[in-house]
């Protein structure tokens, strides 16, 4: 009984009230300070001197300035948490701008953003160079004049943009499967792990004196170079994709400089059907 009387004594009850009051006071003080800081941050975040009001695009050669600016404006329009403008130079969505530009414009290889000038956002682009074209999974009849839908390809084998129709062999063409998602192959690589080796072999074959104009994989997985014998296509060079490409080039060069192929190739090039390099140092060929 005595303990109960002590716990419920007027003095202890008063101490409890004071303690609760102190806690409430601290809470309201903290809340007030938080609101003051928040309002101050909101105020300063909206000051014109701290907000981006100009966008500069540099480095683009094909993509249009206004199209790019429109996409950047989409990313910096609006506010965070209903209060803080996305144009503020301290909190603008830099990573999202870079990601969205690359996702929407496959021609863009790299994006660099310079925000040293608080009110100006300078965006520097590196565009992919169109060096080749990818024209589908299956090669058509080589001497046909059918209008193919082709896409530009860069030095890494990255497919990035639909190409306009070109007459003749303006660009070297690649054919074969990609990790295609839907009908548009943009954003995918063609034989990424082998692409540069294939291009290197193509260039060596050209140095030997041949004119490769297209590459494709057949349904057996064998690799093929189509040769040009103007004004129509010529024969093909057949090899295995997993072979040593330097050895392939050496075997081809040796065969073309050795009789009887040397003379036959010179006199009957337009009727060449194929040169087969799939069997080690043995080279097989056939003319019509």
C-alpha positions in Angstrom: 0.0 0.0 0.0 2.8 2.3 0.9 4.5 1.7 -2.5 1.3 2.6 -4.3 0.9 5.7 -2.3 4.4 6.8 -3.2 3.9 6.1 -7.0 0.7 8.1 -7.0 1.9 10.9 -4.9 1.2 14.5 -6.2 4.9 15.1 -6.6 5.5 12.1 -8.9 2.4 12.9 -10.9 3.6 16.4 -11.4 7.0 15.2 -12.5 5.3 12.9 -15.1 3.3 15.8 -16.4 6.4 17.9 -16.8 8.2 15.1 -18.5 5.4 14.6 -21.1 5.2 18.4 -21.6 8.9 18.5 -22.2 8.7 15.7 -24.8 5.8 17.5 -26.6 7.7 20.8 -26.5 10.8 19.1 -28.0 8.6 17.4 -30.7 7.0 20.7 -31.7 10.3 22.5 -31.7 11.8 19.9 -33.9 8.8 20.0 -36.2 9.0 23.8 -36.4 12.7 23.6 -37.2 12.1 21.0 -39.8 9.3 23.1 -41.5 11.5 26.2 -41.4 14.4 24.3 -43.0 12.0 22.7 -45.6 10.5 26.0 -46.5 13.9 27.6 -46.7 15.1 24.8 -49.0 12.0 25.0 -51.2 12.4 28.8 -51.4 16.1 28.6 -52.4 15.6 25.7 -54.8 13.1 27.7 -56.8 15.3 30.8 -57.1 16.0 31.5 -60.8 19.7 31.8 -60.2 19.9 28.1 -59.1 17.8 26.7 -61.9 18.7 25.6 -65.4 17.1 27.7 -68.1 19.2 26.8 -71.2 20.1 23.5 -72.8 23.1 23.2 -75.2 23.7 20.1 -77.3 27.1 19.6 -78.8 28.8 16.8 -80.7 25.7 15.6 -82.6 26.1 15.3 -86.4 23.0 13.5 -87.5 20.5 13.9 -84.6 18.7 17.2 -84.6 19.2 19.7 -81.8 15.5 20.4 -81.2 14.6 16.8 -81.0 17.3 16.1 -78.4 16.4 19.3 -76.4 12.7 18.2 -76.3 13.7 14.9 -74.7 15.9 16.6 -72.1 13.2 19.0 -71.2 10.8 16.1 -70.5 13.3 14.8 -67.9 13.7 18.2 -66.1 10.1 19.2 -66.2 8.1 18.9 -63.0 9.1 18.7 -59.3 10.4 16.2 -56.7 7.9 15.6 -53.8 5.6 18.4 -55.3 8.0 21.1 -54.1 11.6 20.9 -55.5 12.0 21.7 -59.2 13.9 19.2 -61.3 15.7 22.1 -63.0 17.6 22.9 -59.9 21.3 22.4 -60.7 22.0 20.4 -57.6 19.2 17.9 -58.0 18.4 17.7 -61.7 18.1 14.0 -62.9 21.5 13.7 -64.6 21.6 9.8 -64.7 18.0 9.7 -66.1 18.8 12.2 -68.8 21.8 10.0 -69.9 19.8 6.8 -69.8 16.8 8.1 -71.6 18.8 9.7 -74.4 20.6 6.4 -75.0 17.4 4.4 -74.8 15.5 6.6 -77.2 18.3 7.5 -79.6 20.3 4.3 -80.4 22.7 6.3 -82.5 24.0 7.9 -79.3 27.1 6.0 -78.0 28.1 8.2 -75.1 26.6 11.2 -73.2 28.6 13.6 -71.1 26.8 16.3 -69.1 28.6 19.5 -68.0 26.8 21.6 -65.3 29.6 23.9 -64.3 27.5 26.8 -65.5 24.6 26.7 -63.1 22.0 28.0 -65.5 23.2 26.2 -68.6 23.1 22.4 -69.1 25.7 21.4 -71.7 25.2 18.0 -73.1 28.0 16.5 -75.2 27.2 13.5 -77.4 29.2 10.9 -79.2 27.3 9.4 -82.1 27.8 5.9 -83.5 29.3 5.9 -86.9 27.4 4.0 -89.6 30.0 1.7 -91.1 27.9 -1.4 -92.2 24.3 -2.5 -92.5 22.4 -5.5 -91.1 19.7 -6.5 -93.5 17.8 -9.4 -91.9 18.3 -12.9 -90.7 18.1 -14.6 -94.1 20.1 -13.5 -97.1 18.0 -12.9 -100.2 18.9 -13.9 -103.8 22.1 -11.9 -104.2 21.4 -10.5 -107.6 17.8 -9.6 -106.9 16.7 -6.0 -106.8 14.3 -6.4 -104.0 14.1 -3.4 -101.6 15.5 -4.7 -98.3 14.9 -3.1 -94.9 18.4 -2.6 -93.5 19.8 -1.1 -90.3 23.0 0.8 -89.7 25.8 -1.1 -87.7 28.8 0.5 -86.0 32.3 -0.9 -85.5 31.3 -3.0 -82.5 28.4 -4.8 -84.4 25.8 -2.7 -82.6 22.6 -2.2 -84.7 21.2 1.2 -84.0 19.0 2.8 -86.7 17.0 2.0 -89.8 19.0 2.9 -92.9 17.5 4.5 -96.0 17.5 2.5 -99.2 20.8 2.6 -101.0 21.3 1.4 -104.6 24.4 -0.6 -105.2 26.9 -1.7 -102.6 27.3 1.5 -100.6 27.6 -0.4 -97.3 28.9 -3.9 -96.5 25.9 -6.0 -95.5 25.5 -8.5 -92.7 22.8 -11.2 -92.4 22.0 -13.5 -89.6 20.2 -13.9 -86.3 20.3 -11.4 -83.5 18.7 -11.4 -80.0 15.7 -9.8 -81.6 12.9 -8.4 -79.4 10.0 -7.8 -81.8 10.6 -6.5 -85.3 13.1 -3.8 -84.6 16.7 -5.0 -84.1 17.9 -1.6 -83.0 19.8 -1.9 -79.7 21.1 -5.4 -80.3 24.5 -6.7 -81.4 25.3 -8.9 -84.3 27.7 -11.7 -83.3 29.2 -9.3 -80.7 32.1 -11.7 -79.7 33.1 -12.4 -83.3 32.2 -9.2 -85.1 35.5 -7.4 -85.1 37.3 -10.6 -86.2 34.9 -11.0 -89.1 35.5 -7.4 -90.2 39.3 -7.9 -89.9 39.1 -11.0 -92.1 36.9 -9.1 -94.6 39.6 -6.4 -94.9 42.4 -9.0 -95.3 40.4 -10.7 -98.1 40.0 -7.3 -99.7 43.8 -6.8 -99.5 44.3 -10.1 -101.2 42.4 -8.8 -104.2 38.9 -10.0 -103.7 35.8 -7.8 -103.1 33.6 -9.1 -100.3 30.2 -7.3 -100.2 28.2 -9.3 -97.7 28.5 -11.8 -94.8 26.0 -14.3 -93.6 25.5 -17.5 -91.6 23.7 -20.3 -93.3 21.3 -22.8 -91.6 24.3 -25.1 -90.9 26.1 -22.4 -89.0 28.8 -22.0 -91.6 30.0 -18.4 -92.3 30.0 -17.0 -95.8 31.4 -14.0 -97.6 29.7 -13.0 -100.8 32.1 -11.7 -103.5 31.3 -9.1 -106.1 31.8 -9.6 -109.8 30.3 -6.4 -111.1 27.7 -5.8 -112.3 26.3 -8.9 -110.5 27.3 -10.8 -107.4 30.0 -13.4 -107.7 30.7 -16.5 -105.7 31.2 -17.1 -102.0 33.9 -17.9 -99.5 32.8 -20.5 -97.0 34.5 -21.0 -93.6 33.7 -22.0 -90.0 33.0 -19.3 -87.5 35.1 -21.0 -84.8 38.2 -21.3 -87.1 41.4 -19.4 -86.8 40.8 -16.5 -89.0 44.5 -15.7 -89.6 45.0 -19.3 -90.8 41.9 -19.0 -93.1 43.4 -15.9 -94.7 46.8 -17.6 -95.2 45.2 -20.6 -96.8 43.1 -18.4 -99.1 46.1 -16.4 -100.1 48.2 -19.5 -100.7 45.5 -21.1 -102.8 45.0 -18.0 -105.0 48.7 -17.7 -105.7 49.1 -21.4 -106.6 48.2 -23.1 -109.9 45.8 -24.2 -111.2 43.5 -21.9 -109.1 45.6 -18.9 -109.9 44.9 -19.0 -113.6 41.4 -20.2 -113.4 40.5 -17.5 -110.9 42.0 -14.9 -113.2 40.2 -16.1 -116.3 36.9 -17.3 -114.9 36.3 -15.1 -111.8 32.8 -14.1 -112.9 31.8 -17.8 -113.0 33.1 -18.7 -109.5 30.6 -20.5 -107.3 32.6 -21.0 -104.1 35.9 -21.3 -102.3 35.6 -23.6 -99.4 38.0 -23.1 -96.5 36.3 -25.3 -93.9 38.7 -28.2 -94.0 42.0 -27.1 -92.5 44.7 -26.5 -95.1 42.7 -28.1 -97.9 41.0 -25.5 -100.1 38.1 -26.6 -102.4 36.6 -24.5 -105.1 34.2 -24.7 -108.0 33.4 -22.7 -111.1 30.3 -22.9 -113.2 
